[in-house]
Amino acid sequence: MNNAQRINNLLGFTFFGTALIVYGLTMEPTMSFWDCGEFISAAYKLQVGHQPGAPLFLMIGKAFSLLSAGNTAKVAYWTNFVSVVASAATIMFLFWTITALAARIKPGEAKTDVWARLAAGGIGALAFTFSDTFWFSAVESEVYALSMLFTAIAFWAILKWERTMEDRWLVFIALMIGLSIGVHLLSLLTIPAVVLVYYFKKANSVNWKGVLKAFVLGCAILGFVQFFLIQYLVLLAAKSDLFFVNVLGFAFGSGAAFFMLLLAAGLTAGIVFSVKKRKYNLNLGLLCLTCVLMGFSSYFLILIRANAKTNLNLSNPDNAFSLYNYLGRTNYEATPLLYGQSFDSKVVDNTVTGSTYRKGKEKYEESGKTYKTIYDKNELFPRMYSSRADHVQFYQQWANLAEGEHPTFWTNLGFFNSYQMGFMYWRYFLWNFAGKQNDQQSQGGVQDGNWISGISAVDQHRLGSQKGLPESVLKNEGHNVFYALPLILGLIGMVYVFRKNKAVSIVLAVLFFCTGLAIILYLNQDPLQVRERDYAYVGSFYAFAIWIGLGVLGLKELAGRWAAPKWSLAMAVLVALLVPFLMGSQGWDDHNRSGKTTALTLAKNYLNSCEKNAILFVTADNDTFPLWYAQEVEGFRTDVRVVNIQYLADASYISQMKKHLGNAAALPISMKADTYKEGVRDILPYVDYGLKDSVELKDLFAVLTSDQKEDQIEMNDGTLSNFMPARKLKLSIDKEKLLKSGAFKKADEAKLAPVMEWAFTKKYLTKPDLAILDILLHNDWKRPVYFETSVSQDTYMGLDNYLYLEGYAYRLLPYKRANEKDTKEERSNSDVMYANVMNKMDFSGFKKAAYLDPESRRVVEQTWRLNNTLAENLLKEGKKEAAHRLMVKSVNELPLKKYSIRDTLTRFYTINNLYNQGDQLRANKMTRQTVDFIQQELMYMSTLKPEFQQDYVPDIQLGLSVMNELAKLTAGHKEIEISGQIGRQLKNLQQKFTQG
């Protein structure tokens, strides 16, 4: 090893250390939102998470969690550290990758050449270290950091092979790809680039025809691994198991075991044959295949733990068929790719394509059929295919389609170019390398989540005037201005590489395409995603970081026209250093999660909103996974049974709910397993039987679960199905029984209604609905029942009139309505909620966080709304002092920073409460702050041209409305000076918008 190689290795480890420090300092100390709570919970106890699973990630996470030394509060910290280490290692391999490519492009042993290559590696590595998307994943327990490490290793390894021509590196790459399957499939996308490197090294003469063949072969290998090895190999094992169990009468798993033994024997025989016959390429191919399968074998963890029936056992993949469904994500709807329906297509037929199976008591049972849906209208390259009402509206708005207008091929192509490519890829790409407007999620407007350059002349043509930008933009931590310098340096690198070495240029272009734009083509995403999806394309940002690094060589060459080699290198490095410096300094505040515990704060407050032994119904990820973490890892409030309504569609999940868990008793579900097994009572249609009166829930449930033919109707395919015969439901209340049981106090007797009546308005009853009805009926008020507060309306099944706030959750109570006009959002069980908020809930974690991400801010605003509602109700009930103590706690513990005009509406209700409580000092201060914020926001909006201003119309209307209400509110509380000032500001703003 020469001196240059030693320095190269040493610097690689140096950049590993640098990244480790950066990510360690900004890492979240506990769980984050979205999937992180689930991943940590699953890793800590080696449980089964959501499809398609990440068994290797769970095993590594488990190993790191042992460093907590029994302190469950530190489990999340050490599991997060997996991402820190993996991300730092990715930076190290990126550095070595860039220096290896630089050596190929510009070989030479002169000192300036050596240091130029090292500088290129350093700049590229640092740029990626501070890139927005990669940094985000580096500081939380998600699979993307570890997946990116496997991607980096695989690409680095093919360059090692290229330099040494030792085929062991190819076997190593196969092992890395196999292992990565147990984390995420991103590294598979390096296969076409790996094949091209092999082609360029092995081909006697390189031509475009050969390049195209190599690319197609790489895509074929990718498809073989992704579809055949990962899915259809498991399906073949399942079919074998079906034959052994149902035909030969063997035990479950015997056929799958036989298939695996046969596969192992076949591979062994093939390898032995290739050695004996000296068939080198066959031997190499079989060894690579064996290594991929060895890596893939991490999925035995999922199978083993599913059979152990862990607390978290989503989809219960305990046999070959359920594992196939788990890996293939068959619960997710398929999307058309090259040919298929449009959003306005009508279903004309459903053709049976096969059968689905479930595990019975002794044999596999057919659980249903698979279908191919036939539509009346189909298009080539269908990008506008979703028929969901809000998606249809979005398509029509985005593509300027009239009502009833059918999208043509060219319309779909335009949507692909402008939305799927432009908005859902290039916007994310430019976030990382040009600049970012703010951290607010965007659905296409000019005010949120756009890319910026920081150069007014560039940005104003897309986003409107950039002069006098308001506080909501300039003080948003996600407002990152790079002046497009990383982009420019990357483009310089791209041009430089293309000029110097076409082979390297093609390889990098393929890597960039396959890990970015190809994903866009394959996913065919529908609009209105619940979160930004930039993390899916981080591999392409990695590829661009290589170009950024190689851009240093391009700068050096440019500077070399006027300066000596030594000075040209110095100038190139100094200029290029601006890129990582800007990215790091601008991005630090919105990536610094040190001290942030908002997800854990939410989880504990949610659970503390519930009485002892409660049943809590939830749906969304961020109202489920944090709660799982709090209970499964930290053992907090395990008496509360958390029930995810969406998962109740899975029969195995219902069975789990019938078992004791932690300190929580089994749910009162009366249905036998055969009543709700897979393929049975999945959907029960509503059939109008002309019933006008309310039907007792007990009687209705008996009909819904009956196996008698007279309680069923014939479906289109000839099968019999139960059905929903009534929309009006009732549940009779035995007051005396409730009071004797202690479920309610004697003081509540007057509130209790003799009967609960409600309307079920959905077109059909689903399996989750059936399970909830079962629980409500057979719980008999023995355990408190709660629903989360931030879900779609149909989740509450029409029970709105009986839902009362007791914190972050609604409690189902059989009370008479005191006010026929109030809504569940305005109604609270005030004394209980007050005690919960004041004594059990801690909001200080929101204020201590160095940075509040959009999801944390949503929770903060939700908390303000809930507390405002409670304070208002306490005032109505004559409990003024309690209402004031609540508001003081809220002001002291909850952040008051406003991120948009929408936040001022919440502040208005807080101000109203403070005035009504006689706290003029706090109310006046908050009023001035709120008005000042609205004033500068609206002043900026008034300067915009009409085509940009129209996107702000809702904010303009809301801002003017809040100011008007504040003027009236302050006048009503004798704050004449403040009211007059607001009135004058309001009049001035109204004139500006009128003149505009």
Buried (B, 14 or more C-beta within 10 A) or exposed (E): EEEBEEBBBEBBEBBBEBBBEBBBEBBBBBBBBBBBBBBBBBBBBBBBBBBBBBBBBBBBBBEBBEEBEEEBEBBBBBBBBBBBBBBBBBBBBBBBBBBBBBBBBBEEEEEBBBBBBBBBBBBBBBBBBBBBBBBBBBBBBBBBBBBBBBBBBBBBBBBBBBEEEEBEBBBBBBBBBBBBBBBBBBBBBBBBBBBBBBBBEEBEEBEEEBBEBBBEBBBEBBEBBBEEBBBBBBBBBBBBBBBBBBEEEBEBBBBBBBBBEEBEEEBEEBBEEBEEEEBEEBBBBBBBBBBBBEBBBBBEBBBEBBBEBBBBBBBBBBBBBBBBBBBBBBBEEEBBBEEBBBBBBEEEEBEEEEEBBBBBEEEBBEBBBEEEEEBEEBBEBBBBBBBEEEBBEBBBEBBEBEEEEEBBEEBBBBBBEBBBBEBBBBBBBBBBBBBBBBBBBBEBBBBBBBBBBBBBEBBBEEBBBBEEBBBBBEEBBBBBBBBBBBBBBBBBBBBBBBEBBEBBBBBBBBBBBBBBBBBBBEBBBBBEEEEBBBBBBBBBBBBBBBBBBBBBBBBBBBBBEEBEBEBBBBBBBEBBBBBBEBBBEBBBBBBBBBEBBBBBBBBBBBBBBBBEBBBBBBBBBBBBBBBBBBBBBBEBBBBBBBBBBBBBBBBBBBBBBBEEBBBBBEBBBEBEEEBBBBBBBBBBEBEEEEEEEBBBBEEBBEBBBEEEEEBBBEEEEEEEBBBBBBBBBBBEBEBEEBBEEEBBEEEBEEBBBEEBBBBBEEEEBBBBBBBBBBBBBBBBBBBBBBBBBBBEEEBBBBBBBBBBBBBBBBBBBBBEEEEEEEEBBEBBBBEBBBBBBEEBBEBEBBBEBBBBBBBBBBBBBBBBBBBBBBBBBBBEEEBBEBBBBBBBBBBEBBBBBBBBBBBBBBBBBBBBBBBBBEBBEBBBBBBBBBBEBBBBBBBBBBBBEEEBBEBBEEBBEBBBBBBBBBBEBBBEBEBEEBBEBBBEBBEEBBEBBEEE
